[in-house]
Amino acid sequence: MVFIPFSDDNPRVWIRYHYATLALVAACVLIFLWQADLSAAAGRAAVYGLGLIPAVLWDRASLSPDLAILPAWATLATSLFLHGGWLHLIGNMLFLWTFGDNVEDAMGHRRFVVFYLLCGAAAGLAHAWSAPDSDIPTIGASGAVAGVLGAYFVLHPRVGIWGLLFWIVPIRLPTALVLGSWVGLDLLNGLLDQHGGGGVAWWAHVGGFAAGALAIPFFKRPHVPLWDRAPGARIRQPIRLRRRDGPWGRR
């Protein structure tokens, strides 16, 4: 990756704190710390028992009883909270932190959590569809995070995203370029990597992104515009200044 996003020019409008995004980041970090504390054997068992295995999901294979701790469909959710290493975790959490608050702002805390999990499940199904006989566990939040990126793309394609080009040069680029090129490269990699030898679930990224882009009109608040349209509909003043006059003065 040659562009690492870390901020945007998009203030939150309808919520003061992005509790759901923070909670999801915290959950992933805490679960990774739990993983890191496991022995090698226990860590492998956790990945097989909680990770998404396409062949098991489609009932083309089965796990041994000591590993099958959950129904296969439940791993569409549990796999989102496991990660394969610090870089895997940090990359996913950085994207979630950068883009999640504005998507949460557009729909509210509870809807955002439901949206996140549904996008993660859609991403898992897309990966399982692309490799139905795979017996390799898939873990990581990237599919659900891709759904957040898809929603952000539809909401704010013209907003400026700050990031590090080639890990060094700070630069501001439009959302459409940053996220459009990201999902385009994933789609290209998915088409080229027909046998999954690259070790990355490309179709999970593409499926999650598509799910988020398609679902955002149904999850957003009714007054929130799409495609950065009707800027007057978004009150761009600090939330603490939004007051109204009542019978007893301002409150």
Helices and strands as residue ranges (DSSP letters): E 3-8, H 19-36, H 40-50, H 54-57, G 72-74, H 75-78, G 79-81, H 86-107, H 109-130, H 142-155, E 160-165, E 169-174, H 175-192, H 202-219, G 231-233, G 239-241, E 245-246, E 249-250
